[in-house]
Amino acid sequence: MEKNKITGNTLIDLGYTPGKWFKDAIAHINEEGLVGDAMIDFLEQSKPAPFLELHEKAVDFSINIKAENELEKKNVNDVILTMKELMKTPTIIDGAVMPDACPTGKIGTIPVGGVVAAKTAIHPGMHSADLWCSVMLTDFGKVDPKLILDAGFAATHFGPGGRDRAHQYRFPSDLLEAFEGNAFLKEKDMIKMARAHLGTQGDGNHFMFVGRSKNTGHTMVVTHHGSRGVGARLFRKAMKIADKFRRKLSPTTLNQNAWIPFDTEEGQAYWTALQIIRDWTKQNHTCIHDAIAQNLNIQIEDRFWNEHNFVFKEDDVFYHAKGATPLKKDFLPETDSRRLIPLNMAEPVLIVEGDATPTNLGFAPHGAGRNTSRTQHKKSKEHMTIEEVYQEETAGLDIRFYSNEIDISELPSAYKNAKTVREQMDEFGLGKVVDEVLPYGSIMAGDWNKNAPWKKKRGRK
């Protein structure tokens, strides 16, 4: 070792923690011949910021839910347990749970029906892969709802994957430019998926609901879906980047609660990508609704939409909603104060208005939620045939499954009691119902996996 050259041991003796930064710091000090206060000043500027530790005690959050029976008690307890762990994340400053809340994932994962406010940080895991899951309503006036449902079946697409090239909706040129100009979205495979998935609704609890306004008698369509494979692909990219920041900034933070700091190049690009995917998702709804009007040659009377799986920015605070309807006007500046809350296929879609309060953080429930998993619900119906369950729960309604296979885990009994959710909305100040879309019929994906081609092939082997 050359005389007077410093080493890693020199820095350790001075009280600095070893890391990758040592190599460059030592090289610079030796090259510049820094000694004494000049060396210490440089080291203080060069050393990494200290790790952000978890909050010792969970940040307080508002509980806008209560149990009405034994089954719900377990659900509520599980929701509170996971929220308490989540609220220890260093960036978190506030939170709330809605009446439709239910846990998903391991302890510390944001529950469905959860809202979390974070300072200068975007947490991809808190908006989840079903990015910008949302609902749109179009008012078609005094039109036979069966005509609308028939046209809707022809216009939409449920199930996995996207549309073949012959049946794709037009991809707007300005949206294409936005994709091509963003670091997260510009890959050819991402753009190819965005084209193919436009005009598709996926599976699970996504739907097309047709009904009549309680106030006007007009026939209305409500669609429910998110950003499909495009949003899921963006989510996976973001989670990898967030985890790199987590390991550097806060290794004790749970993997699922990693974040991308907004004041970084990655944070700025990701925030822009989120807005582009928002535009794509809105276009996804729009092209389906417009196709119904065009196919029937009818006028559109009214239209509005809102997200309920998203992240919104207010100053330097990011509100993450994993299934919660934004009431606050500032969250949806391009629309009026009306918001949509679907319950189940046999109940009205609620049209609500409301204001932010200290306990709702500007949000309302996004639906009825579940008390049990899909699998548990199916087991509870094993004493009946699928057809018997369907007939009992959809009597008087025109309920269609795109795959022609009934999915009983999406029938009304799979969800929380709609009356209870509405009562708790009133009790906790979570929006006022100003109209209801009374149900006529719905389209859902159904159990598309039951007769999947790969299963048929396996059966022939």
C-alpha positions as CSV (number, residue, x, y, z in Angstrom):
1,M,0.0,0.0,0.0
2,E,1.4,3.4,-1.0
3,K,2.2,5.7,1.9
4,N,-0.7,7.9,3.0
5,K,-3.1,6.1,0.7
6,I,-6.4,5.4,2.6
7,T,-8.2,2.1,2.5
8,G,-11.6,0.7,3.5
9,N,-10.3,0.1,7.0
10,T,-9.5,3.8,7.2
11,L,-13.2,4.6,6.6
12,I,-14.4,1.9,8.9
13,D,-12.1,3.3,11.7
14,L,-13.8,6.7,11.0
15,G,-17.2,5.1,11.7
16,Y,-18.5,4.7,8.2
17,T,-20.5,1.6,7.2
18,P,-19.0,-0.5,4.3
19,G,-20.8,-0.6,1.0
20,K,-20.5,-0.3,-2.7
21,W,-19.9,3.4,-2.3
22,F,-16.5,2.8,-0.6
23,K,-14.7,1.9,-3.8
24,D,-15.5,5.2,-5.6
25,A,-15.0,7.3,-2.5
26,I,-11.6,5.8,-1.7
27,A,-10.5,6.3,-5.4
28,H,-11.6,9.9,-5.4
29,I,-9.9,10.7,-2.0
30,N,-6.6,9.2,-3.1
31,E,-6.7,10.8,-6.5
32,E,-7.4,14.2,-5.1
33,G,-5.2,13.8,-2.0
34,L,-8.0,14.8,0.4
35,V,-7.1,14.8,4.1
36,G,-8.5,16.1,7.3
37,D,-11.7,18.2,7.1
38,A,-11.8,18.1,3.3
39,M,-11.9,14.3,3.4
40,I,-14.6,14.2,6.1
41,D,-16.7,16.8,4.2
42,F,-16.5,14.6,1.0
43,L,-17.4,11.4,2.9
44,E,-20.4,13.1,4.5
45,Q,-21.7,14.1,1.1
46,S,-20.9,10.7,-0.5
47,K,-22.3,8.3,2.1
48,P,-25.7,6.7,1.5
49,A,-28.7,8.1,3.2
50,P,-29.6,6.0,6.3
51,F,-32.1,3.2,5.9
52,L,-35.7,4.2,6.5
53,E,-36.9,2.0,9.3
54,L,-40.5,0.8,9.7
55,H,-42.7,2.9,12.0
56,E,-42.4,1.5,15.4
57,K,-46.2,1.7,15.8
58,A,-48.7,1.5,13.0
59,V,-49.9,4.9,11.7
60,D,-53.6,5.4,12.8
61,F,-56.2,4.7,10.1
62,S,-60.0,5.1,9.9
63,I,-62.2,2.0,10.1
64,N,-65.4,2.5,8.1
65,I,-66.6,-1.0,8.5
66,K,-68.2,-3.2,11.2
67,A,-69.2,-6.8,11.4
68,E,-72.9,-7.8,11.3
69,N,-72.4,-11.5,11.9
70,E,-69.8,-14.1,12.9
71,L,-68.5,-14.6,9.4
72,E,-68.0,-10.9,9.0
73,K,-66.2,-10.7,12.3
74,K,-63.4,-12.8,11.0
75,N,-63.2,-10.8,7.8
76,V,-63.0,-7.5,9.7
77,N,-60.4,-8.8,12.1
78,D,-58.3,-10.0,9.2
79,V,-58.6,-6.6,7.4
80,I,-57.5,-4.7,10.5
81,L,-54.6,-7.1,11.1
82,T,-53.2,-6.7,7.7
83,M,-53.7,-2.9,7.7
84,K,-51.9,-2.5,11.0
85,E,-48.9,-4.2,9.5
86,L,-49.1,-2.2,6.3
87,M,-49.3,1.1,8.2
88,K,-45.8,0.6,9.6
89,T,-44.4,1.3,6.1
90,P,-42.1,4.3,6.4
91,T,-43.7,6.4,3.7
92,I,-47.3,6.0,5.0
93,I,-49.1,9.0,6.7
94,D,-52.8,8.0,6.7
95,G,-55.2,5.3,5.7
96,A,-58.8,4.0,5.7
97,V,-60.8,0.9,5.1
98,M,-64.3,0.8,3.4
99,P,-67.4,-1.3,4.3
100,D,-66.6,-3.7,1.4
101,A,-63.0,-4.4,2.7
102,C,-61.6,-8.0,2.5
103,P,-58.0,-9.2,2.8
104,T,-56.0,-10.4,-0.1
105,G,-52.5,-11.8,0.0
106,K,-50.2,-12.2,3.0
107,I,-50.3,-10.1,6.2
108,G,-49.2,-6.5,5.4
109,T,-50.8,-6.5,1.9
110,I,-53.3,-3.7,1.3
111,P,-56.8,-5.2,1.5
112,V,-59.4,-4.8,-1.2
113,G,-61.4,-1.8,0.1
114,G,-58.2,-0.2,1.5
115,V,-56.9,3.4,1.0
116,V,-53.4,4.4,1.9
117,A,-51.8,7.8,1.7
118,A,-48.0,7.9,1.2
119,K,-45.6,10.9,1.2
120,T,-43.6,11.4,-2.1
121,A,-43.9,7.7,-2.9
122,I,-45.7,5.5,-5.4
123,H,-46.3,1.9,-4.1
124,P,-47.2,-0.3,-7.1
125,G,-48.3,-3.1,-4.8
126,M,-50.9,-0.8,-3.3
127,H,-52.7,-0.3,-6.6
128,S,-52.0,-3.9,-7.7
129,A,-51.9,-5.6,-11.1
130,D,-55.5,-4.7,-12.0
131,L,-54.4,-1.2,-12.6
132,W,-57.1,1.5,-13.2
133,C,-59.9,-1.0,-12.7
134,S,-62.9,1.2,-13.3
135,V,-66.5,1.6,-14.2
136,M,-68.2,3.6,-17.0
137,L,-71.9,4.4,-17.5
138,T,-73.5,5.4,-20.8
139,D,-77.2,6.6,-20.8
140,F,-78.9,5.4,-24.1
141,G,-82.3,7.0,-23.3
142,K,-85.6,5.2,-23.7
143,V,-84.3,2.1,-25.5
144,D,-85.3,-1.6,-24.9
145,P,-82.7,-3.0,-22.5
146,K,-82.7,-6.3,-24.3
147,L,-81.5,-4.6,-27.5
148,I,-78.7,-3.0,-25.6
149,L,-77.6,-6.2,-23.9
150,D,-77.6,-8.1,-27.3
151,A,-75.5,-5.3,-28.9
152,G,-73.3,-5.3,-25.8
153,F,-72.6,-9.0,-26.2
154,A,-71.5,-8.4,-29.8
155,A,-69.4,-5.4,-28.9
156,T,-67.4,-6.8,-25.9
157,H,-65.0,-9.6,-25.3
158,F,-64.4,-11.6,-22.1
159,G,-61.9,-14.2,-21.2
160,P,-58.1,-14.3,-21.4
161,G,-56.0,-12.8,-24.1
162,G,-57.0,-10.2,-26.6
163,R,-58.7,-9.8,-30.0
164,D,-57.4,-11.2,-33.3
165,R,-56.3,-8.5,-35.8
166,A,-59.5,-8.8,-37.8
167,H,-61.6,-7.8,-34.8
168,Q,-59.5,-5.2,-33.0
169,Y,-60.7,-1.7,-32.2
170,R,-58.8,1.3,-33.7
171,F,-55.9,2.3,-31.5
172,P,-55.9,6.2,-31.3
173,S,-52.7,7.8,-32.8
174,D,-52.2,10.1,-29.8
175,L,-52.3,7.2,-27.4
176,L,-49.8,5.3,-29.6
177,E,-47.4,8.3,-29.5
178,A,-47.7,8.4,-25.7
179,F,-46.8,4.8,-25.4
180,E,-43.8,5.2,-27.7
181,G,-42.5,8.2,-25.7
182,N,-42.6,6.5,-22.3
183,A,-39.7,4.4,-20.9
184,F,-42.1,1.9,-19.3
185,L,-44.5,1.5,-22.2
186,K,-42.5,1.9,-25.5
187,E,-41.6,-1.8,-26.0
188,K,-43.1,-3.4,-29.1
189,D,-44.7,-6.2,-27.2
190,M,-46.4,-3.8,-24.8
191,I,-47.8,-1.8,-27.7
192,K,-48.9,-5.0,-29.5
193,M,-50.7,-6.1,-26.3
194,A,-52.3,-2.6,-26.0
195,R,-53.8,-3.0,-29.5
196,A,-55.0,-6.5,-28.9
197,H,-56.6,-6.0,-25.5
198,L,-58.5,-2.8,-26.4
199,G,-62.2,-3.6,-26.2
200,T,-61.7,-6.6,-23.9
201,Q,-62.9,-7.0,-20.3
202,G,-61.1,-10.1,-18.9
203,D,-62.6,-12.4,-16.4
204,G,-63.4,-12.6,-12.6
205,N,-65.7,-9.9,-11.4
206,H,-65.6,-7.8,-14.5
207,F,-69.0,-7.3,-16.2
208,M,-71.3,-5.5,-18.5
209,F,-74.4,-4.5,-16.6
210,V,-77.6,-3.2,-18.3
211,G,-80.5,-1.6,-16.4
212,R,-82.8,1.4,-16.1
213,S,-82.4,4.6,-14.1
214,K,-84.7,4.8,-11.1
215,N,-85.0,8.5,-11.7
216,T,-85.6,8.7,-15.5
217,G,-86.3,5.2,-16.7
218,H,-83.5,5.5,-19.2
219,T,-81.6,2.4,-20.2
220,M,-78.0,2.5,-19.1
221,V,-74.9,0.4,-19.6
222,V,-72.2,0.0,-16.9
223,T,-69.0,-1.7,-17.8
224,H,-66.4,-2.8,-15.2
225,H,-62.8,-3.7,-16.1
226,G,-59.2,-2.5,-15.7
227,S,-56.2,-2.1,-17.9
228,R,-56.0,-5.8,-18.8
229,G,-52.6,-7.3,-19.7
230,V,-51.1,-3.9,-20.4
231,G,-51.6,-2.7,-16.8
232,A,-50.5,-6.0,-15.4
233,R,-47.3,-5.9,-17.5
234,L,-46.6,-2.3,-16.3
235,F,-47.2,-3.4,-12.7
236,R,-44.6,-6.2,-13.0
237,K,-42.0,-3.8,-14.3
238,A,-42.8,-1.3,-11.6
239,M,-42.6,-3.9,-8.8
240,K,-39.0,-4.9,-9.9
241,I,-37.9,-1.2,-9.9
242,A,-39.6,-0.6,-6.5
243,D,-37.9,-3.6,-5.0
244,K,-34.5,-2.2,-6.0
245,F,-35.3,1.0,-4.2
246,R,-36.6,-1.0,-1.2
247,R,-33.3,-2.8,-0.8
248,K,-31.4,0.4,-1.1
249,L,-33.7,2.6,1.1
250,S,-35.6,0.4,3.4
251,P,-34.7,-3.4,3.5
252,T,-37.1,-4.0,6.4
253,T,-40.1,-2.9,4.4
254,L,-42.2,-5.8,3.1
255,N,-41.6,-6.7,-0.5
256,Q,-45.2,-6.1,-1.5
257,N,-45.0,-2.5,0.0
258,A,-41.9,-1.4,-1.9
259,W,-42.1,2.0,-3.5
260,I,-40.7,4.2,-6.3
261,P,-39.7,7.6,-5.0
262,F,-41.6,10.2,-7.0
263,D,-38.6,12.6,-7.1
264,T,-36.5,10.2,-9.1
265,E,-36.2,9.7,-12.9
266,E,-38.0,6.4,-12.5
267,G,-40.7,8.0,-10.4
268,Q,-41.5,10.7,-12.9
269,A,-41.6,8.2,-15.8
270,Y,-43.8,5.8,-13.8
271,W,-46.2,8.5,-12.9
272,T,-46.5,9.5,-16.6
273,A,-47.0,5.8,-17.5
274,L,-49.8,5.6,-15.0
275,Q,-51.6,8.5,-16.7
276,I,-51.2,6.9,-20.1
277,I,-52.6,3.6,-18.9
278,R,-55.5,5.6,-17.4
279,D,-56.2,7.1,-20.8
280,W,-55.9,3.6,-22.4
281,T,-58.4,2.1,-19.9
282,K,-60.9,4.9,-20.4
283,Q,-60.6,4.3,-24.2
284,N,-61.2,0.6,-23.6
285,H,-64.6,1.4,-22.0
286,T,-65.4,4.0,-24.5
287,C,-64.9,1.9,-27.7
288,I,-67.2,-0.8,-26.3
289,H,-69.9,1.7,-25.4
290,D,-69.6,3.6,-28.7
291,A,-69.9,0.3,-30.6
292,I,-73.2,-0.4,-29.0
293,A,-74.5,3.1,-30.1
294,Q,-73.2,2.7,-33.6
295,N,-74.5,-0.9,-34.1
296,L,-78.0,0.2,-33.0
297,N,-77.8,3.7,-34.6
298,I,-78.9,5.4,-31.4
299,Q,-77.9,8.6,-29.6
300,I,-75.8,8.7,-26.4
301,E,-77.6,10.8,-23.8
302,D,-74.9,11.0,-21.1
303,R,-71.7,9.3,-20.0
304,F,-69.3,9.4,-17.0
305,W,-66.8,7.1,-15.4
306,N,-64.5,6.6,-12.4
307,E,-61.6,4.4,-11.4
308,H,-61.5,2.4,-8.2
309,N,-58.1,0.7,-8.4
310,F,-55.6,3.5,-8.8
311,V,-53.3,6.1,-7.2
312,F,-54.0,9.8,-7.2
313,K,-51.7,12.7,-6.4
314,E,-52.5,15.7,-4.3
315,D,-49.4,17.9,-3.7
316,D,-46.8,15.5,-2.6
317,V,-49.2,12.9,-1.2
318,F,-50.2,9.8,-3.2
319,Y,-53.5,8.2,-2.4
320,H,-53.5,4.5,-3.2
321,A,-56.9,2.9,-3.5
322,K,-57.1,-0.9,-3.8
323,G,-60.8,-1.0,-4.5
324,A,-62.3,2.3,-3.3
325,T,-64.3,4.9,-5.2
326,P,-63.0,8.5,-5.3
327,L,-65.6,11.0,-4.0
328,K,-63.3,14.0,-4.1
329,K,-63.8,16.2,-7.1
330,D,-60.1,16.9,-7.5
331,F,-59.4,13.2,-8.1
332,L,-61.4,13.2,-11.3
333,P,-61.2,16.7,-12.7
334,E,-62.6,15.9,-16.1
335,T,-66.0,14.7,-14.9
336,D,-68.8,15.9,-12.6
337,S,-69.4,14.8,-9.0
338,R,-71.3,11.5,-9.9
339,R,-69.6,8.2,-9.1
340,L,-70.6,4.6,-9.6
341,I,-70.7,1.8,-7.0
342,P,-71.9,-1.6,-8.3
343,L,-73.0,-4.2,-5.7
344,N,-74.0,-7.4,-7.4
345,M,-75.8,-8.4,-10.6
346,A,-79.2,-8.6,-8.8
347,E,-78.8,-5.2,-7.1
348,P,-78.8,-1.7,-8.5
349,V,-75.6,0.1,-9.5
350,L,-75.5,3.1,-7.2
351,I,-74.9,6.6,-8.5
352,V,-73.4,8.6,-5.6
353,E,-72.0,12.0,-4.8
354,G,-70.0,13.0,-1.7
355,D,-67.2,15.0,-0.1
356,A,-63.9,14.2,1.5
357,T,-63.8,13.9,5.3
358,P,-61.0,13.2,7.8
359,T,-62.3,9.6,8.1
360,N,-63.0,8.7,4.4
361,L,-60.0,10.5,2.9
362,G,-62.2,11.3,-0.1
363,F,-63.3,7.8,-0.9
364,A,-66.3,5.4,-0.7
365,P,-66.7,1.6,-1.2
366,H,-66.2,0.3,-4.7
367,G,-68.8,-2.5,-4.4
368,A,-70.1,-5.1,-2.1
369,G,-66.9,-7.1,-1.5
370,R,-66.6,-10.7,-0.2
371,N,-66.5,-12.3,3.1
372,T,-65.1,-15.6,1.8
373,S,-62.9,-16.7,-1.1
374,R,-64.4,-18.0,-4.3
375,T,-63.4,-21.6,-3.4
376,Q,-65.1,-21.4,0.0
377,H,-68.2,-20.0,-1.6
378,K,-68.3,-22.8,-4.1
379,K,-68.0,-25.4,-1.3
380,S,-70.9,-23.7,0.5
381,K,-73.1,-24.5,-2.5
382,E,-72.1,-28.1,-3.0
383,H,-75.5,-29.4,-1.9
384,M,-77.0,-27.8,-5.1
385,T,-76.2,-28.1,-8.8
386,I,-74.7,-25.2,-10.6
387,E,-77.9,-24.8,-12.6
388,E,-80.0,-24.8,-9.4
389,V,-77.9,-22.0,-7.9
390,Y,-78.1,-20.0,-11.1
391,Q,-81.9,-20.3,-11.4
392,E,-82.4,-19.4,-7.7
393,E,-80.2,-16.3,-7.7
394,T,-80.9,-14.8,-11.1
395,A,-84.7,-15.2,-11.4
396,G,-86.2,-12.4,-13.4
397,L,-82.8,-11.3,-14.8
398,D,-81.1,-11.8,-18.2
399,I,-77.7,-13.1,-17.0
400,R,-75.3,-14.3,-19.6
401,F,-71.9,-15.8,-19.4
402,Y,-69.6,-15.2,-22.4
403,S,-68.0,-18.6,-22.1
404,N,-71.4,-20.3,-21.8
405,E,-70.2,-21.8,-18.5
406,I,-71.9,-20.5,-15.3
407,D,-69.5,-19.1,-12.6
408,I,-71.4,-19.4,-9.3
409,S,-68.5,-17.5,-7.5
410,E,-69.9,-14.4,-9.3
411,L,-73.6,-14.9,-8.4
412,P,-75.1,-12.6,-5.7
413,S,-74.6,-14.9,-2.7
414,A,-70.8,-14.7,-3.3
415,Y,-70.9,-11.1,-2.2
416,K,-71.5,-9.3,1.1
417,N,-75.0,-8.2,1.8
418,A,-75.7,-5.1,-0.3
419,K,-78.2,-3.7,2.2
420,T,-75.5,-3.8,4.9
421,V,-72.9,-2.0,2.6
422,R,-75.5,0.7,1.9
423,E,-76.3,1.2,5.6
424,Q,-72.6,1.5,6.5
425,M,-72.1,4.0,3.7
426,D,-74.7,6.2,5.4
427,E,-73.3,5.5,8.9
428,F,-69.7,6.4,8.0
429,G,-70.4,9.3,5.6
430,L,-69.3,7.5,2.4
431,G,-71.4,9.2,-0.2
432,K,-75.0,9.9,-0.9
433,V,-77.1,7.9,-3.4
434,V,-78.6,10.2,-6.0
435,D,-79.8,7.6,-8.5
436,E,-79.8,3.8,-9.0
437,V,-79.5,1.8,-12.1
438,L,-82.1,-1.0,-11.6
439,P,-80.9,-4.4,-13.0
440,Y,-82.2,-5.9,-16.2
441,G,-79.3,-8.2,-17.1
442,S,-75.5,-8.7,-17.1
443,I,-72.7,-10.3,-19.1
444,M,-69.7,-11.8,-17.4
445,A,-66.8,-14.0,-18.5
446,G,-68.1,-17.2,-16.7
447,D,-66.0,-20.2,-16.0
448,W,-64.0,-19.9,-19.2
449,N,-61.3,-22.2,-17.9
450,K,-63.7,-25.2,-17.6
451,N,-63.6,-26.2,-21.3
452,A,-60.3,-24.6,-22.2
453,P,-58.7,-26.0,-25.3
454,W,-55.6,-27.2,-23.5
455,K,-57.8,-29.2,-21.1
456,K,-59.6,-30.9,-24.0
457,K,-56.2,-31.8,-25.6
458,R,-55.0,-33.2,-22.2
459,G,-58.2,-35.3,-22.0
460,R,-57.5,-36.9,-25.5
461,K,-54.0,-38.0,-24.5
